[in-house]
Amino acid sequence: MPNYVMKEMPDLQGKGETITYPQMVMTGQTSTRELAEYIAMKCAFSKGVTEGVICELGEALAHEMGLGRSVKIEGLGVFTPTLALLPDKEREKPEKDATKRNAQSIYVGGVNFRVDKELVRGTNEWCNLKRAPWKPARSSKKYTAGQRLSLAQQYLNEHPYLTVRNYQQLTGLVRATATVELRKWAHTPGTGIGISGYGSHRVYIKQKTDE
């Protein structure tokens, strides 16, 4: 029986309102071998054959997406590759004489997954939740939002990029809050903070500001 906790959503608008949302507590991760054992119990294939098919599935997905195709697996969802610029490359500007980015500046930065509704429905049928007896970790209130922004700016003056983990260590925020706040800084004009990359390769960089 999985546990859930009620997490607090960061109040980035400064309205003083606390909004909570439920989050499932992950207790571990199922390996390929364990998944193969489960599937083998439900069908005529051996565990070894099932494990091999699962491993080949990953390679097949990579092959098809590498050819510029999305991949749909019934009952699972749709996988689509996403592109990103290398961290040390500036974004291409629309001006006619601006420097254009070539293929050597671009790489597959992640894979988007759009889940099949049947997978969500099936997961819900198996799920029998109970509230966890402990409270979730909270962000440190050692610094104000303005002080946290200054810490991020100072870090980027001394380093080529800033990750969410770096920001957590600087500010004491939990990961979810640090992620949301960094994204806010990157989309707020005048902070001097920009975004490079996508997904797990996303980093925050020093952005040139107009004088």
RAPE-V526068 format. One record per backbone hydrogen bond with DSSP energy under -0.5 kcal/mol. NH is the residue of the N-H (numbers start at 1). CO is the residue of the C=O. Records with the same first field share a line. If there is no record, write none. Layout:
NH->CO  CO
//
This chain:
4->130
5->23
7->5  21
9->19
12->10
14->11
19->9  17
21->7
23->5
25->3
26->24
35->31
36->32
37->33
38->34
39->35
40->36
41->37
42->38  39
43->39  40
50->46
51->47
52->48
53->49
54->50
55->51
56->52
57->53
58->54
59->55
60->56
61->57
62->58
63->59
64->60
65->61
66->62
67->63  64
68->65
69->64
71->79
73->71  77
74->72
76->73
77->73
78->114
79->71
80->112
82->110
84->107
86->105
89->86
93->99
98->95
105->102
106->103
107->84
109->82  107
110->82
112->80
114->78
115->113
116->76
119->116
120->116
121->117
122->118
123->119
124->120
125->121
126->122
127->123
130->2
132->4
140->172
148->144
149->145
150->146
151->147
152->148
153->149
154->150
155->151
156->152
157->153
158->154  155
159->155
162->204
167->163
168->164
169->165
170->166
171->167
172->168
178->174
179->175
180->176
181->177
182->178
183->179
184->180
185->181
186->182
187->183  184
188->185
189->187
191->188
194->205
196->203
201->109  198
202->199
203->196
204->162
205->194
207->192
//
